[in-house]
Amino acid sequence: MKIAISAETSSPDGAVDPRFGRAKYFQVFDDATGSWEAVDNTQNLQATQGAGIQSAANVVNAGCGALISGHCGPKAYTALSFAGIAVYTVPGGTVREAVDSLKQGRLTRTGSADVDGHW
């Protein structure tokens, strides 16, 4: 399974971005191969509307089955859920630490958005 993590940098050793829709990158970890790929999300940094939905499309297009982020708004959560993508939130740390936490069962799948839109 591929896991997308909202990231502040293009490195898996960089920090998890607390924002989903306006994250600069998504780090994509492929659990089957152990490989990492940085997906550029900068087109959504200054979007006036729809950043969460467009970011969800980026995650779907990357073939991910799960997302880890600091927060996830209602429109993004709905789009991700509709696509069958499990959403997990973390309070911080590095991208690599977030994936390790998921693999060790320390993250709980969220059942709804945890912030209002336009956060």
C-alpha atoms as a printed R data frame, in Angstrom:
    type eleno elety resid chain resno       x      y      z
1   ATOM     1    CA   MET     A     1   0.000  0.000  0.000
2   ATOM     2    CA   LYS     A     2   1.121  3.531 -0.696
3   ATOM     3    CA   ILE     A     3   0.857  6.083  2.099
4   ATOM     4    CA   ALA     A     4   0.797  9.852  1.487
5   ATOM     5    CA   ILE     A     5   2.125 12.140  4.204
6   ATOM     6    CA   SER     A     6   1.684 15.919  4.102
7   ATOM     7    CA   ALA     A     7   5.222 17.287  4.213
8   ATOM     8    CA   GLU     A     8   7.003 20.591  4.548
9   ATOM     9    CA   THR     A     9   9.996 19.412  2.465
10  ATOM    10    CA   SER     A    10  10.798 16.920 -0.271
11  ATOM    11    CA   SER     A    11  12.660 14.691  2.214
12  ATOM    12    CA   PRO     A    12  11.126 11.933  4.362
13  ATOM    13    CA   ASP     A    13  13.296 13.266  7.193
14  ATOM    14    CA   GLY     A    14  11.511 16.640  7.033
15  ATOM    15    CA   ALA     A    15   8.575 17.652  9.209
16  ATOM    16    CA   VAL     A    16   4.975 16.590  8.695
17  ATOM    17    CA   ASP     A    17   3.018 19.606  7.454
18  ATOM    18    CA   PRO     A    18   0.087 20.270  9.793
19  ATOM    19    CA   ARG     A    19  -2.013 21.370  6.789
20  ATOM    20    CA   PHE     A    20  -3.292 18.855  4.289
21  ATOM    21    CA   GLY     A    21  -4.655 20.988  1.462
22  ATOM    22    CA   ARG     A    22  -1.865 23.546  1.562
23  ATOM    23    CA   ALA     A    23   1.043 21.212  2.238
24  ATOM    24    CA   LYS     A    24   4.002 21.984 -0.022
25  ATOM    25    CA   TYR     A    25   4.655 18.291 -0.714
26  ATOM    26    CA   PHE     A    26   3.250 14.859 -0.182
27  ATOM    27    CA   GLN     A    27   5.813 12.232  0.620
28  ATOM    28    CA   VAL     A    28   4.553  8.917 -0.753
29  ATOM    29    CA   PHE     A    29   5.859  5.799  0.954
30  ATOM    30    CA   ASP     A    30   5.359  2.475 -0.830
31  ATOM    31    CA   ASP     A    31   5.086 -0.159  1.884
32  ATOM    32    CA   ALA     A    32   5.633 -2.972 -0.637
33  ATOM    33    CA   THR     A    33   8.993 -1.682 -1.901
34  ATOM    34    CA   GLY     A    34  10.144  0.612  0.918
35  ATOM    35    CA   SER     A    35  10.606  3.449 -1.594
36  ATOM    36    CA   TRP     A    36   9.816  7.160 -1.178
37  ATOM    37    CA   GLU     A    37   8.581  9.684 -3.739
38  ATOM    38    CA   ALA     A    38   8.010 13.417 -3.276
39  ATOM    39    CA   VAL     A    39   4.850 14.738 -4.950
40  ATOM    40    CA   ASP     A    40   4.829 18.503 -5.474
41  ATOM    41    CA   ASN     A    41   1.665 20.195 -4.182
42  ATOM    42    CA   THR     A    42   2.786 23.837 -4.505
43  ATOM    43    CA   GLN     A    43  -0.030 24.669 -6.950
44  ATOM    44    CA   ASN     A    44  -2.398 24.524 -3.959
45  ATOM    45    CA   LEU     A    45  -0.401 26.727 -1.574
46  ATOM    46    CA   GLN     A    46  -2.068 29.960 -2.697
47  ATOM    47    CA   ALA     A    47  -5.353 28.581 -4.043
48  ATOM    48    CA   THR     A    48  -8.288 30.763 -3.040
49  ATOM    49    CA   GLN     A    49 -10.624 27.760 -2.992
50  ATOM    50    CA   GLY     A    50 -10.501 24.014 -3.480
51  ATOM    51    CA   ALA     A    51  -7.008 23.359 -2.102
52  ATOM    52    CA   GLY     A    52  -8.201 20.379 -0.057
53  ATOM    53    CA   ILE     A    53 -10.114 18.798 -2.914
54  ATOM    54    CA   GLN     A    54  -7.241 19.303 -5.377
55  ATOM    55    CA   SER     A    55  -4.771 17.919 -2.846
56  ATOM    56    CA   ALA     A    56  -7.034 14.896 -2.362
57  ATOM    57    CA   ALA     A    57  -6.916 14.385 -6.148
58  ATOM    58    CA   ASN     A    58  -3.098 14.440 -5.980
59  ATOM    59    CA   VAL     A    59  -3.161 11.721 -3.315
60  ATOM    60    CA   VAL     A    60  -5.622  9.627 -5.328
61  ATOM    61    CA   ASN     A    61  -3.558 10.070 -8.525
62  ATOM    62    CA   ALA     A    62  -0.439  8.910 -6.644
63  ATOM    63    CA   GLY     A    63  -2.238  5.605 -5.973
64  ATOM    64    CA   CYS     A    64  -2.329  5.959 -2.189
65  ATOM    65    CA   GLY     A    65  -4.554  3.973  0.147
66  ATOM    66    CA   ALA     A    66  -3.843  6.045  3.252
67  ATOM    67    CA   LEU     A    67  -3.005  9.611  4.257
68  ATOM    68    CA   ILE     A    68  -1.178 10.934  7.308
69  ATOM    69    CA   SER     A    69  -1.415 14.664  8.038
70  ATOM    70    CA   GLY     A    70  -1.535 17.091 10.913
71  ATOM    71    CA   HIS     A    71  -5.125 18.039 10.099
72  ATOM    72    CA   CYS     A    72  -7.776 17.418  7.460
73  ATOM    73    CA   GLY     A    73 -10.724 19.691  6.613
74  ATOM    74    CA   PRO     A    74 -14.278 18.613  5.743
75  ATOM    75    CA   LYS     A    75 -14.187 18.844  1.938
76  ATOM    76    CA   ALA     A    76 -10.812 17.114  1.716
77  ATOM    77    CA   TYR     A    77 -11.945 14.430  4.180
78  ATOM    78    CA   THR     A    78 -15.088 13.779  2.135
79  ATOM    79    CA   ALA     A    79 -13.102 13.499 -1.110
80  ATOM    80    CA   LEU     A    80 -10.539 11.175  0.466
81  ATOM    81    CA   SER     A    81 -13.219  9.002  2.068
82  ATOM    82    CA   PHE     A    82 -15.137  8.757 -1.190
83  ATOM    83    CA   ALA     A    83 -11.929  7.491 -2.830
84  ATOM    84    CA   GLY     A    84 -11.482  4.877 -0.091
85  ATOM    85    CA   ILE     A    85  -8.402  6.510  1.431
86  ATOM    86    CA   ALA     A    86  -7.930  6.030  5.173
87  ATOM    87    CA   VAL     A    87  -7.062  9.270  7.000
88  ATOM    88    CA   TYR     A    88  -4.774  9.444 10.035
89  ATOM    89    CA   THR     A    89  -3.615 12.532 11.928
90  ATOM    90    CA   VAL     A    90  -0.397 13.123 13.858
91  ATOM    91    CA   PRO     A    91   0.549 15.982 16.178
92  ATOM    92    CA   GLY     A    92   3.951 16.538 14.527
93  ATOM    93    CA   GLY     A    93   7.311 14.898 13.999
94  ATOM    94    CA   THR     A    94   9.029 13.848 10.827
95  ATOM    95    CA   VAL     A    95   7.448 12.136  7.858
96  ATOM    96    CA   ARG     A    96   9.485  8.991  8.525
97  ATOM    97    CA   GLU     A    97   8.363  8.949 12.190
98  ATOM    98    CA   ALA     A    98   4.727  9.279 11.102
99  ATOM    99    CA   VAL     A    99   5.010  6.236  8.833
100 ATOM   100    CA   ASP     A   100   6.735  4.263 11.597
101 ATOM   101    CA   SER     A   101   3.897  5.198 13.988
102 ATOM   102    CA   LEU     A   102   1.317  3.945 11.478
103 ATOM   103    CA   LYS     A   103   3.202  0.689 10.885
104 ATOM   104    CA   GLN     A   104   3.454  0.115 14.654
105 ATOM   105    CA   GLY     A   105  -0.296  0.655 15.106
106 ATOM   106    CA   ARG     A   106   0.078  3.853 17.131
107 ATOM   107    CA   LEU     A   107  -2.176  5.950 14.857
108 ATOM   108    CA   THR     A   108  -5.960  5.756 14.883
109 ATOM   109    CA   ARG     A   109  -7.966  6.164 11.708
110 ATOM   110    CA   THR     A   110 -10.049  9.330 11.868
111 ATOM   111    CA   GLY     A   111 -13.799  9.210 11.349
112 ATOM   112    CA   SER     A   112 -14.263 12.833 10.313
113 ATOM   113    CA   ALA     A   113 -12.531 16.119  9.543
114 ATOM   114    CA   ASP     A   114 -10.769 17.628 12.551
115 ATOM   115    CA   VAL     A   115 -10.707 21.296 11.460
116 ATOM   116    CA   ASP     A   116 -13.082 23.664  9.687
117 ATOM   117    CA   GLY     A   117 -12.613 24.446  6.003
118 ATOM   118    CA   HIS     A   118 -10.100 27.151  4.990
119 ATOM   119    CA   TRP     A   119  -7.954 26.358  8.010
